[in-house]
Amino acid sequence: MNFSDLGLSKDLLSSIERAKYESPYPIQIEAIPAILQQKDILGLAPTGSGKTAAYILPILQRLLPKEAPRERFIPVLVIVPTRELAVQVAEVTENFSRFLPRKIKSMAVFGGVSINPQMMKLHGVEILIATPGRLIDLLGRNALGISRIHTLVLDEADKVLNMGFREEVEHILELLPSRRQNILFSATTDNEVDVLIQKLLKDPVRIQVEGDNFTPDLIDQKAYRVSPENKGPFLRQLINSGDWSQILVFASSIRTADNVATKLSKNGIEAVAFHGDKSQGARTEALARFKSGKTRVLVATDLAARGIDIQFLPLVINYELPRSPKDYIHRIGRTGRAGATGEAISLITPEELHHFKVIQKKMGKRVLLLESENFGKNEEDS
Ligand code: AMP
């Protein structure tokens, strides 16, 4: 299957070529033609599946023959849970629209930064990517109109709701015109997500990409048995043993993430914590430093890590296991993306052993469990 089989125009196909996407991912094969036909979409797909391009490409194609809006009425609205995802989606949009025959203006708006500069740039925006809170603030100041939206995307709907934005989303929906195309993506579903799906989507095309499918076999998974008191020293030993340029370490709580990052830094390994307790500014800076290679280790919690997109991340370490197998798959899916090879290493205490077995069972794959005491010796013997 090629991108040229999906109904995309020549202009978009050359944007795809420039992005060096060789062939479409499964979600793109299903979503692009359906979105071009202006159907409502329910996409059950995690980050890493290629969902952003799956909706942005057909949206750009729809906008291309139209004239840019002269007033502040936005035709396409993308609602996202976090600033990180907003920036990421805006980057993808900009990337694909840069060489199109006409400029399609897109913009990300999010809280935690001052609102005035954002208000000033809204004129002529055709694709607005917004976190719910900031969008409501902007609407309250009459900075834009959303009553002429023809396409609404709700990306990572589960996370939008998890972060407590249900009322904001409902408020936004009330302001939209009733005739419009709706696209909803969610990695998981629960009752709350189901209610939203019922409310938002009319006769949707349902597309599901399983987390397991996108767990690439390219990821080399390993685990080390380690005592709780030895986790810190072993983590440092592990990090020092290789020349990985970037390492993403997962912790289960904000406190542990902070402690681990501090300990690493004290021991000469540049590390920074990334979690929901940090200010937007601190999170953006941490991520920028990590992406540019200035900080080698990012210690993140699951919630904060969901919006991170870093290509070719070589190593993920589970300092602690996540509660759900889905989160484990999501975490290790941070490496080995877009065809690159990666490693995922979990540190397992005796108490975590049973849970780790459950995760492996759910994943349908056994992970080699090694003794941390034998680390650096011939591992095959252990
Ligand atoms: P997403 O799920 O939208 O966050 O995309 C995950 C990653 O896959 C991003 O780094 C994209 O640039 C990349 N990607 C998406 N679609 C393709 C494709 N068809 N070929 C190669 N890389 C892709």
Residues whose N, C-alpha, C, O or C-beta is under 5 A from the ligand:
A	BS01	AMP	K20 Y21 E22 S23 P24 Y25 P46 T47 G48 S49 G50 K51 T52 A53 A338
